[in-house]
């Protein structure tokens, strides 16, 4: 794996992830487990902010919403953080990322670093698009935080802007299936979080 990818070793998180892989659990349980998993891993991801900086937390809609509260709670209360949302989804046939929501304002000079929250990196297309958007926005450094990723997707993301991007992930699965989902993975995490599966 690329040198800017960190696999977070955490026994409690591994146990939570095993529970999350169970496709039979309810949406409420999925949301709870994602929140718990985020909280367990976040302390390994966050770098303490300096007094004069503002930290941008970028939530990838929609599944990143489930990580946001636990992640933000790990910052000191006096930390200067702002939360922005990027709407990106993967087109079902081409598997290419489609941007549908982006309300990033003019970047404050106080913002040097940004964290991207996206629970699952499959093909890597969505995360790559988010990194490209933030690089164009003008940040100096990006940290992508995912709960699970495929080897190929993580490698793709790590190579987008390697000198200024760190990738932290709770677990790595080796393969993708023919629909571009991580295998064994978590299924469609967005549908599972919000109960919108057609099944």
C-alpha positions as CSV (number, residue, x, y, z in Angstrom):
1,X,0.0,0.0,0.0
2,X,1.0,3.6,-0.5
3,X,3.0,5.2,2.3
4,X,0.3,7.8,2.9
5,X,-2.3,5.1,3.8
6,X,-2.6,4.3,7.5
7,X,-4.6,1.2,8.6
8,X,-5.7,2.0,12.1
9,X,-5.2,-0.9,14.5
10,X,-8.0,-1.0,17.1
11,X,-9.4,-4.2,18.6
12,X,-12.7,-2.6,19.7
13,X,-13.2,-1.0,16.3
14,X,-12.6,-4.4,14.6
15,X,-15.3,-5.9,16.7
16,X,-17.7,-3.1,15.8
17,X,-16.9,-3.5,12.1
18,X,-17.7,-7.2,12.3
19,X,-21.2,-6.4,13.6
20,X,-21.6,-3.8,10.9
21,X,-20.9,-6.4,8.2
22,X,-24.1,-8.2,9.2
23,X,-26.6,-7.3,6.4
24,X,-29.6,-8.2,8.5
25,X,-29.3,-5.5,11.1
26,X,-31.7,-2.5,11.2
27,X,-30.9,1.0,9.9
28,X,-30.9,2.3,13.4
29,X,-28.3,-0.3,14.4
30,X,-26.2,0.6,11.3
31,X,-26.2,4.3,12.3
32,X,-25.3,3.5,15.9
33,X,-22.4,1.2,14.8
34,X,-21.1,3.7,12.3
35,X,-21.1,6.4,15.0
36,X,-19.4,4.1,17.5
37,X,-16.8,3.0,14.9
38,X,-16.1,6.6,14.0
39,X,-15.6,7.5,17.7
40,X,-13.2,4.6,18.2
41,X,-11.0,5.4,15.2
42,X,-11.1,9.3,15.3
43,X,-8.5,9.7,18.0
44,X,-5.9,8.1,15.6
45,X,-6.9,10.5,12.8
46,X,-7.2,14.0,14.2
47,X,-4.1,16.2,14.5
48,X,-4.5,18.8,17.3
49,X,-5.3,22.2,15.7
50,X,-3.1,25.2,16.3
51,X,-4.7,28.2,18.0
52,X,-4.8,30.3,14.9
53,X,-6.2,27.8,12.4
54,X,-9.6,26.9,11.3
55,X,-10.3,23.2,10.4
56,X,-12.6,22.3,7.6
57,X,-14.6,19.1,8.0
58,X,-16.0,17.9,4.7
59,X,-18.9,15.5,4.9
60,X,-19.6,13.5,1.8
61,X,-23.4,13.2,1.4
62,X,-25.2,11.2,2.3
63,X,-23.3,8.5,4.1
64,X,-20.7,10.8,5.7
65,X,-23.5,12.3,7.8
66,X,-23.4,9.3,10.1
67,X,-19.7,10.0,10.9
68,X,-20.0,13.7,11.5
69,X,-21.2,14.1,15.1
70,X,-18.7,11.5,16.5
71,X,-15.8,13.0,14.6
72,X,-16.5,16.6,15.5
73,X,-17.0,15.6,19.2
74,X,-13.3,14.5,19.3
75,X,-12.1,18.1,18.8
76,X,-11.4,20.3,21.8
77,X,-14.4,22.6,22.6
78,X,-12.4,25.7,21.7
79,X,-11.2,24.4,18.3
80,X,-12.3,26.5,15.4
81,X,-14.0,24.0,13.1
82,X,-16.4,24.5,10.2
83,X,-18.4,21.8,8.5
84,X,-19.2,21.8,4.8
85,X,-21.0,19.2,2.7
86,X,-20.2,17.8,-0.7
87,X,-22.9,15.8,-2.6
88,X,-21.3,13.1,-4.7
89,X,-22.7,9.8,-5.9
90,X,-21.5,7.0,-8.1
91,X,-23.4,6.5,-11.3
92,X,-24.6,2.9,-11.4
93,X,-23.5,1.9,-14.9
94,X,-20.2,3.9,-15.5
95,X,-19.3,3.9,-11.7
96,X,-18.1,7.5,-12.3
97,X,-18.7,10.1,-9.6
98,X,-21.4,12.7,-10.1
99,X,-21.3,16.0,-8.2
100,X,-24.8,17.2,-7.3
101,X,-24.1,19.5,-4.3
102,X,-21.2,21.9,-3.6
103,X,-21.7,25.0,-1.5
104,X,-18.1,25.6,-0.6
105,X,-17.7,29.4,0.1
106,X,-14.6,31.4,-0.7
107,X,-11.9,29.7,1.4
108,X,-10.8,31.5,4.5
109,X,-7.0,32.0,4.8
110,X,-7.3,30.4,8.2
111,X,-8.2,27.1,6.6
112,X,-5.1,25.1,5.8
113,X,-6.3,21.6,6.5
114,X,-9.4,19.7,5.6
115,X,-10.8,16.3,6.7
116,X,-13.0,14.3,4.4
117,X,-15.5,11.9,6.0
118,X,-16.7,9.1,3.8
119,X,-17.4,5.7,5.5
120,X,-16.6,3.5,2.5
121,X,-14.0,3.8,-0.3
122,X,-14.9,1.3,-3.0
123,X,-13.6,2.2,-6.5
124,X,-12.2,5.4,-5.1
125,X,-13.9,7.7,-7.6
126,X,-16.0,9.7,-5.2
127,X,-13.1,10.3,-2.8
128,X,-10.8,11.2,-5.7
129,X,-13.4,13.8,-6.9
130,X,-13.6,15.2,-3.3
131,X,-9.8,15.6,-3.1
132,X,-9.7,17.3,-6.5
133,X,-12.4,19.7,-5.4
134,X,-10.6,20.6,-2.2
135,X,-7.2,21.0,-3.9
136,X,-8.8,23.4,-6.3
137,X,-10.5,25.2,-3.4
138,X,-7.0,25.9,-2.1
139,X,-6.3,23.8,1.0
140,X,-2.7,22.8,1.9
141,X,-3.4,19.3,3.3
142,X,-6.2,16.8,3.1
143,X,-6.9,13.9,5.4
144,X,-9.4,11.3,4.1
145,X,-11.0,9.2,6.9
146,X,-12.9,6.1,5.9
147,X,-14.1,3.2,8.0
148,X,-13.5,0.6,5.3
149,X,-11.9,0.6,1.8
150,X,-10.8,-1.7,-1.0
151,X,-7.2,-2.1,-1.8
152,X,-7.6,-0.8,-5.3
153,X,-9.8,2.2,-4.3
154,X,-7.5,3.3,-1.5
155,X,-4.4,3.1,-3.7
156,X,-6.3,5.2,-6.3
157,X,-7.2,7.8,-3.7
158,X,-3.7,7.9,-2.1
159,X,-2.1,8.6,-5.5
160,X,-4.3,11.7,-6.4
161,X,-2.3,14.2,-4.5
162,X,0.2,12.0,-2.5
163,X,2.4,14.8,-1.2
164,X,-0.5,16.6,0.5
165,X,-3.0,13.8,1.3
166,X,-3.1,11.2,4.1
167,X,-5.6,8.4,4.1
168,X,-6.8,6.8,7.4
169,X,-8.9,3.6,7.2
170,X,-10.3,1.2,9.8
171,X,-10.1,-1.9,7.6
172,X,-9.1,-2.9,4.1
173,X,-10.9,-5.5,2.0
174,X,-9.0,-6.9,-1.0
175,X,-11.6,-7.0,-3.8
176,X,-14.5,-5.3,-5.6
177,X,-17.5,-7.2,-7.0
178,X,-18.7,-6.7,-10.6
179,X,-20.9,-3.8,-9.4
180,X,-18.0,-1.9,-7.9
181,X,-18.9,-2.8,-4.3
182,X,-16.3,-3.7,-1.7
183,X,-16.1,-7.4,-1.2
184,X,-17.1,-8.6,1.4
185,X,-17.6,-5.0,2.4
186,X,-20.6,-3.5,4.0
187,X,-23.1,-3.4,1.1
188,X,-24.5,-0.1,0.0
189,X,-23.8,1.8,3.2
190,X,-26.0,4.8,2.3
191,X,-29.0,2.6,1.8
192,X,-28.3,0.7,5.0
193,X,-27.9,3.9,7.0
194,X,-31.1,5.5,5.9
195,X,-33.3,2.5,5.1
196,X,-33.7,3.2,1.4
197,X,-32.7,-0.2,0.0
198,X,-35.2,-1.6,-2.5
199,X,-34.7,-5.1,-0.9
